């Protein structure tokens, strides 16, 4: 009897995972078709690596999961800036402080966007997410647009962050069109 119960539970979990995986792939495919900057493989990979995405039952659930993913990445970048500032080994401090502020504002915007998605105010959510998406590029420009340009220590991470924020924006736009 126990074996039968375990077998049923296994198939239910397997079905749930397959449904979430299908939702992720279908949503990423539709989003990538509408936005050429959104990379399908990156979208799928970043969501399939996120446990919260695997339990999503709707596009709105994927918006929450992908937004929280972006918050986590932004928080990680903010921690990197803090560490570099504490080590006091980088050539110039000003761009680092600017990036720290940009990441802090991006985290706030992304968290606010979660509240607006809950209230189904998708236009405001998209606006807040778009503000957060500006942070990586603005951070990079703080290093390159100086009289004496310096190399950003965050170029790769900023590129990843840009694409991570693009995902919930694309999904929210899809919700807004329903």
N, C-alpha and C positions, 0 to 999 in steps of 0.2 A: 504494500500500500504506500509506504514511504517513497519507494522508487518511482511509482506513478506520479506522486505529488511533485517530486524533484524534476521529473521529466516534463511535466506540464509547466512548472515554473521556468525551466530552462527555455522551452519554446516560447513562452510569453516574453521573456527577457530578450531572446534572440529576435523576435518579431518587433519589439519596441526599438531595439538598436537599428534594425534594418529600416524601419520607418523613419527614424531620426536621420540616418545616413542618406536616405532618399530625399528627405526634406532639405538637408544641407546641400546635396549635389544639385537638386532641381533649382533651389533658390540661388545658389552661386551661378548656375548656368544662365538663369534669367537676368540676374544682375549684371553679369559680364556682357551679355548681349546688349544691354541698355547703356553700359558705361565702358568705353574702350580702355580706360585706365585701370579698371578692376580686373585683376588676373585670376582667372577661374581656379587654377591649381593652388594658388596661394590662399584663396578664399576657402576652398574645401579643406586644405591641410590645417589652416589655423582654426577652423571650427571643429574638425574631427579630433584635434588634439585637446579640445576644451571639454571637460566632463559635462558642463552645464549645457553645451550645445547638443550633446548626445541625448539629453532628456527633453529637448525642445519638441513641442508638438505643433507649433505654428511658426509662421514667419515672425510674428511679434516676439516669440520666445527666442528666435535667432537674433533679433535686434538686441534684446537684453544681453544675451551671451556674448555677442560680438562687441557690444559697447563695453561690457565689463572686461573683455579681453584687451581692448584699447586702453582702458583705464589702467589695467595692470602693466601694460607695456610702458605707458607714460610715467607711471609711478617708478618703474624700474629705471627709466632714463633719468628721472629726477634724482634718484639715488646715486646714479653714476656721476652726475654733476656735483652733488654734495661731496662725494668721495674725492673727486679731483680737486675741488676747492679746499677741502681739509688737508690734502697732501701738499697743496701750495707749490706744485711743481710745473704748472702750466704757464706758458709765456705771458698770456694776457688774461686778466680776471673778468673784465667787462662783458665779453660775449658769454662767458659761463654764467654770470649772474643774470644776464638777459634770458638765456635758455632756461635757467631755473624758474624765472618768473613766467615764461611762456608755458612751460610744462605744468606749473601750478594752475595757471588759468585754464589750460586744456583739460586738466583733471576736473576742475570745477564745472566747466561747460559740459563735459561728458556725463558727469553725475546729474547735472540739472536736466540733461536730455532724457535720462532714464525716467525722471518724474513726468516729463511732458509726453513721453511715449505711453506711460501708464494712463494718462488722461486723454490719450488719443489725439493730442495736438501735434500732429506729425510735421507740420510746417515749422513750428518753433523748434521741435526736436532736430530737424534737419539743419536749421540755422545754427543751433548750438553745436552740433557735431561738426559743421563746416568751420566754425570758429576754432574748434580744437584741431581740425585738420591743417589749419594754417601754421600751427606751432612748429612742426618739423622744418618746413621751408624757411620760416622766419628765423629759427635757431641757426640753420645753416648760413643764412645770409649775414648773420651777425659776425661770422668768422671771415667770410669772403668779401664783404663790402667795406672793409676797413681800408685805411690809407695803405697799411702794410697787411695784406691778406695773410691769414694763418689757416692751417689745416684744422678742420673741425674733427674732434675725436668721436663724433656721433653720426657721421654721414650714413653709414650702413644702418644703424638703428633708427635714424630719422626716416630713412626710406621705408623700412619695415613698418614704422608707426604710421606713416602716411597711408600705406595700403591697408593697415588694420582699421583705421578710422573710416576709410572709404567703404568698407563692407557694411557697417551699420547705416551709413548714409544711403547707400544703394538700397538696402532692405527697407529703410524707412520711406524712401521715395516710392517703393513698390506698394507699401501699405497705404500711402497717401492716394495712390491711384485706384484703390479698390472701391 
